[in-house]
Structure formats: C-alpha cells, structure tokens
Amino acid sequence: MLTPTSTSRLGLALATAVAMTFAMRAHAEPFLDVGVNVSRIDSRIALEPDWTSSNSSGVHIGLGVRRTLSGGNDIGVRLELDDIDSDALFSVRAFDYRFNRSERFAIGAFLGAARLDLATPAYGYYFGGGVQFKDVLAGWDVGVDLRRGDKIARDNLLPSDPQGGSSDNFYDLTGLSVYFSKRF
C-alpha cells in the first residue's frame, strides 16, 4: 500500500522526470506507462533457514524518456512504481534499450536498481526484457516485460526485527508487467 511518505517520494521522482523531459524535449520522446504487474517474491529472513514465497498482483506505473539512435533503435531511462504485496517497489531503468525490429514491433532490455519500501528500505539490482507492440492505437503502445529484482537486501535495524543469524533479509522478485504506453 502506498504511504504518504512513499507518495511524496513518488511525486518528487515524477516531478524530476517531467523536468528532465522538458529540458530534453527537442531530442527525447517522453512516455507514460500504465498497467498491471504479477510478481513473485522469494524471501529469506534472518533466522529462517529456507526461502519463502508469496505471489502478488498490482498496479504498474512508469515514466520515462527515450531517444532514437543513429541506427534506428532507442535508448532511454525510466522510473517505475509497482504495488507489490501492498508494498511500493520503486525502480529505475538506468539503461533502457529498445531494438526496433519493425515499425510495429520492438524488443527491449533494461538494467537498473530497485527499492522495495518495507519497514526499512531494501535495495538491489533490477533487470529484464520484453516486447512492445507499437502504435496499437495512435500514440499508444502495448508492452509486456519480464523483470527480476536480484537479492534486494534490507538491514535488520529495528527492535522488532529478528535478532541473531544474518543481519540482512533478502528478497528476490520475479515478475511480469503488462502496460499501455502513451508517447507524448
């Protein structure tokens, strides 16, 4: 669930992305993604010897910019917000590459970082790939991405956290997002 703190952080991130969009307007194409995600979280909590799993579905929102390279493919950055088991997953696709196979079809890959908003934040690597069907409607694309958050780690700092064993809790995220993408 989104909290007031996570909502204000999202607002700041979106305002920054919008400012970057207008600063680069002559050369970059801004876009907004809206859709859903289905995710599996594998957790290893400090004192537990085994990994546990849970499944979740929720809202997916993304905001990014991309520019076309000389070869006709695209490179960009994207900020994402996902509802994962009532916790916010903030992710940055620092490298978001799209290989345009035709005017209507593209294959993409990305690499970045993720922050899972738990009692104390958990941070880790974020990567994946997907396909995009372009101009399904004028200015609208449909995307399907497979993504992975690897060893997203949270320190056990709170008095309510398990004491002893590992000083970290680890979370692996595997998910699928399906979204509409509006180009501006």
C-alpha contacts under 8 A as a table, 3 or more apart, distances in Angstrom:
res1	aa1	res2	aa2	distance
1	M	83	D	6.79
1	M	85	D	7.81
1	M	86	S	4.01
1	M	87	D	5.15
1	M	88	A	6.58
2	L	6	S	6.02
2	L	7	T	6.23
2	L	83	D	7.79
2	L	86	S	7.34
2	L	87	D	6.78
2	L	88	A	6.15
3	T	6	S	5.18
3	T	7	T	5.97
4	P	7	T	5.00
4	P	8	S	6.15
5	T	8	S	5.24
5	T	9	R	6.29
6	S	9	R	5.01
6	S	10	L	6.08
6	S	88	A	7.40
6	S	117	D	7.70
7	T	10	L	4.99
7	T	11	G	6.14
8	S	11	G	4.92
8	S	12	L	6.23
9	R	12	L	5.10
9	R	13	A	6.18
10	L	13	A	5.02
10	L	14	L	6.03
10	L	81	L	7.77
11	G	14	L	5.12
11	G	15	A	6.01
12	L	15	A	5.09
12	L	16	T	6.14
13	A	16	T	5.13
13	A	17	A	6.21
13	A	79	L	7.63
14	L	17	A	5.01
14	L	18	V	6.09
14	L	63	L	7.19
14	L	79	L	7.82
15	A	18	V	5.08
15	A	19	A	6.12
16	T	19	A	5.09
16	T	20	M	6.17
17	A	20	M	5.02
17	A	21	T	6.04
17	A	63	L	7.16
17	A	64	G	6.97
17	A	79	L	7.81
18	V	21	T	4.89
18	V	22	F	6.36
19	A	22	F	5.36
19	A	23	A	6.15
20	M	23	A	4.97
20	M	24	M	6.15
21	T	24	M	5.30
21	T	25	R	5.72
21	T	28	A	7.19
21	T	29	E	7.76
21	T	30	P	6.08
21	T	65	V	6.50
22	F	25	R	4.77
24	M	27	H	5.68
24	M	28	A	5.69
25	R	28	A	5.40
25	R	29	E	6.97
25	R	30	P	7.95
27	H	67	R	6.42
28	A	65	V	6.00
28	A	66	R	5.37
28	A	67	R	4.65
28	A	68	T	7.79
29	E	65	V	5.35
29	E	66	R	5.25
29	E	67	R	6.07
29	E	183	R	6.95
29	E	184	F	6.55
30	P	63	L	7.60
30	P	64	G	5.72
30	P	65	V	4.21
30	P	66	R	6.52
30	P	183	R	6.10
30	P	184	F	5.59
31	F	63	L	5.97
31	F	64	G	5.49
31	F	65	V	6.09
31	F	181	S	6.45
31	F	182	K	5.37
31	F	183	R	4.37
31	F	184	F	5.84
32	L	61	I	7.49
32	L	62	G	5.67
32	L	63	L	4.66
32	L	64	G	6.59
32	L	181	S	5.48
32	L	182	K	5.24
32	L	183	R	6.73
33	D	60	H	7.57
33	D	61	I	5.37
33	D	62	G	4.58
33	D	63	L	6.22
33	D	179	Y	6.04
33	D	180	F	5.59
33	D	181	S	4.29
33	D	182	K	6.46
34	V	59	V	7.76
34	V	60	H	5.85
34	V	61	I	4.76
34	V	62	G	6.61
34	V	179	Y	5.25
34	V	180	F	5.43
34	V	181	S	6.51
35	G	59	V	6.06
35	G	60	H	4.94
35	G	61	I	6.46
35	G	177	S	7.13
35	G	178	V	5.63
35	G	179	Y	3.84
35	G	180	F	6.07
36	V	57	S	7.15
36	V	58	G	5.59
36	V	59	V	4.54
36	V	60	H	4.78
36	V	177	S	5.71
36	V	178	V	5.61
36	V	179	Y	6.31
37	N	57	S	5.43
37	N	58	G	5.43
37	N	59	V	6.11
37	N	60	H	5.81
37	N	82	D	7.25
37	N	83	D	7.95
37	N	175	G	6.86
37	N	176	L	5.57
37	N	177	S	4.15
37	N	178	V	6.36
38	V	55	N	7.50
38	V	56	S	5.80
38	V	57	S	4.30
38	V	58	G	6.75
38	V	175	G	5.55
38	V	176	L	5.33
38	V	177	S	6.41
39	S	55	N	5.76
39	S	56	S	5.23
39	S	57	S	6.08
39	S	84	I	7.00
39	S	173	L	6.74
39	S	174	T	5.66
39	S	175	G	4.00
39	S	176	L	6.34
40	R	53	S	6.83
40	R	54	S	5.71
40	R	55	N	4.45
40	R	56	S	6.27
40	R	173	L	5.77
40	R	174	T	5.28
40	R	175	G	6.10
41	I	53	S	5.57
41	I	54	S	5.37
41	I	55	N	6.35
41	I	56	S	7.96
41	I	171	Y	6.36
41	I	172	D	5.65
41	I	173	L	4.72
41	I	174	T	6.63
42	D	51	W	6.16
42	D	52	T	5.51
42	D	53	S	4.38
42	D	54	S	6.65
42	D	171	Y	5.53
42	D	172	D	5.06
42	D	173	L	6.52
43	S	51	W	5.31
43	S	52	T	5.18
43	S	53	S	6.20
43	S	169	N	7.31
43	S	170	F	5.72
43	S	171	Y	4.54
43	S	172	D	6.57
44	R	48	E	6.62
44	R	49	P	7.59
44	R	50	D	6.47
44	R	51	W	4.69
44	R	52	T	6.52
44	R	169	N	5.72
44	R	170	F	5.15
44	R	171	Y	6.48
45	I	48	E	5.46
45	I	51	W	7.71
45	I	162	P	7.98
45	I	168	D	7.35
45	I	169	N	4.62
45	I	170	F	6.57
46	A	156	N	7.93
46	A	162	P	6.34
46	A	163	Q	7.66
46	A	164	G	7.26
46	A	165	G	5.48
46	A	166	S	4.65
46	A	167	S	6.32
46	A	168	D	5.97
46	A	169	N	5.45
47	L	162	P	6.62
47	L	163	Q	7.61
47	L	164	G	6.73
47	L	165	G	5.19
47	L	166	S	6.78
48	E	51	W	7.56
55	N	85	D	7.49
56	S	84	I	5.97
56	S	85	D	5.14
57	S	83	D	7.32
57	S	84	I	6.55
57	S	85	D	7.04
58	G	82	D	6.79
58	G	83	D	4.91
58	G	84	I	6.27
58	G	85	D	7.64
59	V	82	D	5.65
59	V	83	D	5.44
60	H	80	E	7.29
60	H	81	L	5.97
60	H	82	D	4.59
60	H	83	D	6.84
60	H	177	S	7.01
60	H	179	Y	7.37
61	I	80	E	5.65
61	I	81	L	5.21
61	I	82	D	6.40
62	G	78	R	6.57
62	G	79	L	5.53
62	G	80	E	4.20
62	G	81	L	6.30
63	L	78	R	5.56
63	L	79	L	5.31
63	L	80	E	6.48
64	G	76	G	7.16
64	G	77	V	5.56
64	G	78	R	3.96
64	G	79	L	6.10
65	V	76	G	5.50
65	V	77	V	5.79
65	V	78	R	6.57
66	R	74	D	6.23
66	R	75	I	5.40
66	R	76	G	3.88
66	R	77	V	6.56
67	R	74	D	5.45
67	R	75	I	5.62
67	R	76	G	6.17
68	T	71	G	7.95
68	T	72	G	5.88
68	T	73	N	5.63
68	T	74	D	4.34
68	T	75	I	6.54
69	L	72	G	5.47
69	L	73	N	5.48
69	L	74	D	5.65
69	L	75	I	7.04
70	S	73	N	7.46
72	G	100	N	7.01
73	N	97	Y	7.73
73	N	98	R	5.91
73	N	99	F	5.00
73	N	100	N	5.39
74	D	97	Y	5.83
74	D	98	R	4.96
74	D	99	F	6.60
74	D	100	N	7.52
75	I	95	F	7.22
75	I	96	D	5.67
75	I	97	Y	4.55
75	I	98	R	6.25
76	G	94	A	7.67
76	G	95	F	6.39
76	G	96	D	5.01
76	G	97	Y	6.44
77	V	92	V	7.39
77	V	93	R	5.43
77	V	94	A	5.19
77	V	95	F	5.90
77	V	96	D	5.47
78	R	92	V	5.82
78	R	93	R	4.99
78	R	94	A	6.89
78	R	96	D	7.14
79	L	90	F	7.41
79	L	91	S	5.89
79	L	92	V	4.72
79	L	93	R	6.38
80	E	89	L	7.84
80	E	90	F	5.74
80	E	91	S	5.10
80	E	92	V	6.32
80	E	93	R	7.93
81	L	88	A	6.70
81	L	89	L	5.64
81	L	90	F	4.82
81	L	91	S	6.56
82	D	88	A	5.79
82	D	89	L	5.05
82	D	90	F	6.72
83	D	86	S	5.75
83	D	87	D	5.74
83	D	88	A	5.00
83	D	89	L	6.32
84	I	87	D	5.12
84	I	88	A	6.02
84	I	89	L	6.42
87	D	116	L	7.01
87	D	117	D	5.81
87	D	118	L	6.57
88	A	116	L	6.02
88	A	117	D	5.23
88	A	118	L	7.99
89	L	114	A	6.82
89	L	115	R	5.71
89	L	116	L	4.54
89	L	117	D	6.20
90	F	114	A	5.71
90	F	115	R	5.10
90	F	116	L	6.42
90	F	117	D	7.73
91	S	112	G	7.27
91	S	113	A	5.70
91	S	114	A	4.16
91	S	115	R	6.14
91	S	126	Y	7.28
92	V	112	G	5.41
92	V	113	A	5.46
92	V	114	A	6.42
92	V	126	Y	7.93
93	R	96	D	5.73
93	R	110	F	6.00
93	R	111	L	5.58
93	R	112	G	4.49
93	R	113	A	6.88
93	R	126	Y	7.66
93	R	127	F	7.80
94	A	110	F	7.54
94	A	111	L	6.16
94	A	112	G	4.86
94	A	113	A	7.64
95	F	110	F	5.41
95	F	111	L	5.29
95	F	112	G	6.49
96	D	108	G	7.29
96	D	109	A	6.11
96	D	110	F	4.41
96	D	111	L	6.71
97	Y	108	G	5.51
97	Y	109	A	5.42
97	Y	110	F	6.13
98	R	106	A	6.33
98	R	107	I	5.74
98	R	108	G	4.23
98	R	109	A	6.64
99	F	106	A	5.49
99	F	107	I	5.18
99	F	108	G	5.92
100	N	103	E	7.08
100	N	105	F	6.31
100	N	106	A	4.31
100	N	107	I	6.53
101	R	104	R	7.87
101	R	105	F	5.68
101	R	106	A	5.25
101	R	107	I	7.15
102	S	105	F	5.24
102	S	106	A	6.83
103	E	134	K	7.14
104	R	133	F	5.65
104	R	134	K	4.58
104	R	135	D	6.51
105	F	131	V	7.38
105	F	132	Q	5.84
105	F	133	F	4.86
105	F	134	K	5.83
106	A	131	V	5.71
106	A	132	Q	5.09
106	A	133	F	6.61
106	A	134	K	7.45
107	I	129	G	7.51
107	I	130	G	5.86
107	I	131	V	4.53
107	I	132	Q	6.32
108	G	129	G	5.26
108	G	130	G	5.22
108	G	131	V	6.02
108	G	132	Q	7.65
109	A	127	F	7.63
109	A	128	G	5.76
109	A	129	G	4.04
109	A	130	G	6.53
110	F	127	F	5.39
110	F	128	G	5.50
110	F	129	G	6.05
111	L	125	Y	7.74
111	L	126	Y	5.86
111	L	127	F	4.32
111	L	128	G	6.81
112	G	125	Y	6.08
112	G	126	Y	4.97
112	G	127	F	6.08
113	A	123	Y	7.33
113	A	124	G	5.78
113	A	125	Y	4.52
113	A	126	Y	4.73
113	A	127	F	7.82
114	A	123	Y	5.70
114	A	124	G	5.42
114	A	125	Y	5.99
114	A	126	Y	5.60
114	A	149	G	6.82
114	A	152	I	7.48
115	R	121	P	6.47
115	R	122	A	5.51
115	R	123	Y	4.62
115	R	124	G	6.75
115	R	152	I	7.58
116	L	121	P	5.83
116	L	122	A	5.04
116	L	123	Y	6.49
116	L	152	I	7.54
117	D	120	T	6.91
117	D	121	P	4.95
117	D	122	A	6.63
118	L	121	P	5.23
118	L	122	A	6.80
120	T	154	R	6.64
120	T	155	D	7.34
120	T	157	L	7.79
121	P	154	R	6.04
122	A	152	I	5.61
122	A	153	A	4.78
122	A	154	R	4.15
122	A	155	D	7.50
123	Y	152	I	4.86
123	Y	153	A	5.37
123	Y	154	R	6.81
124	G	149	G	6.52
124	G	150	D	6.03
124	G	151	K	5.88
124	G	152	I	4.00
124	G	153	A	6.26
125	Y	149	G	5.64
125	Y	150	D	5.40
125	Y	151	K	7.29
125	Y	152	I	6.89
126	Y	147	R	7.26
126	Y	148	R	5.71
126	Y	149	G	4.49
126	Y	150	D	6.44
127	F	147	R	5.77
127	F	148	R	5.46
127	F	149	G	6.67
128	G	145	D	7.08
128	G	146	L	5.57
128	G	147	R	4.20
128	G	148	R	5.93
129	G	145	D	5.55
129	G	146	L	5.57
129	G	147	R	6.53
130	G	143	G	7.20
130	G	144	V	5.50
130	G	145	D	4.03
130	G	146	L	5.87
131	V	143	G	5.82
131	V	144	V	5.54
131	V	145	D	6.53
132	Q	141	D	6.69
132	Q	142	V	5.65
132	Q	143	G	4.29
132	Q	144	V	6.45
133	F	136	V	6.56
133	F	141	D	5.61
133	F	142	V	5.18
133	F	143	G	6.32
134	K	140	W	6.88
134	K	141	D	4.40
134	K	142	V	6.56
135	D	138	A	5.37
135	D	139	G	5.72
135	D	140	W	5.20
135	D	141	D	5.11
136	V	139	G	7.95
136	V	140	W	5.91
136	V	141	D	5.55
136	V	142	V	6.89
137	L	140	W	5.08
137	L	141	D	7.10
139	G	182	K	5.92
139	G	183	R	5.44
139	G	184	F	7.46
140	W	180	F	6.65
140	W	181	S	5.57
140	W	182	K	4.73
140	W	183	R	6.39
141	D	180	F	5.74
141	D	181	S	4.95
141	D	182	K	6.53
141	D	183	R	7.92
142	V	178	V	7.46
142	V	179	Y	5.82
142	V	180	F	4.64
142	V	181	S	6.02
143	G	177	S	7.89
143	G	178	V	5.73
143	G	179	Y	5.34
143	G	180	F	6.35
143	G	181	S	7.10
144	V	176	L	7.08
144	V	177	S	5.70
144	V	178	V	4.57
144	V	179	Y	6.65
145	D	176	L	5.61
145	D	177	S	5.26
145	D	178	V	6.65
146	L	174	T	7.62
146	L	175	G	5.83
146	L	176	L	4.67
146	L	177	S	6.71
147	R	173	L	7.84
147	R	174	T	5.90
147	R	175	G	5.30
147	R	176	L	6.27
147	R	177	S	7.95
148	R	172	D	7.38
148	R	173	L	5.40
148	R	174	T	4.67
148	R	175	G	6.45
149	G	152	I	6.39
149	G	171	Y	7.89
149	G	172	D	5.56
149	G	173	L	4.63
149	G	174	T	6.53
150	D	171	Y	7.30
150	D	172	D	5.06
150	D	173	L	6.59
151	K	170	F	5.45
151	K	171	Y	5.44
151	K	172	D	5.25
152	I	170	F	5.59
152	I	171	Y	4.95
152	I	172	D	6.15
153	A	168	D	6.32
153	A	169	N	5.71
153	A	170	F	4.62
153	A	171	Y	6.37
154	R	168	D	5.50
154	R	169	N	5.17
154	R	170	F	6.45
155	D	167	S	6.07
155	D	168	D	4.51
155	D	169	N	6.39
156	N	161	D	5.57
156	N	162	P	7.08
156	N	163	Q	7.83
156	N	167	S	5.52
156	N	168	D	5.57
156	N	169	N	7.00
157	L	161	D	6.77
158	L	161	D	5.28
163	Q	167	S	7.89
164	G	167	S	7.21
166	S	169	N	7.41
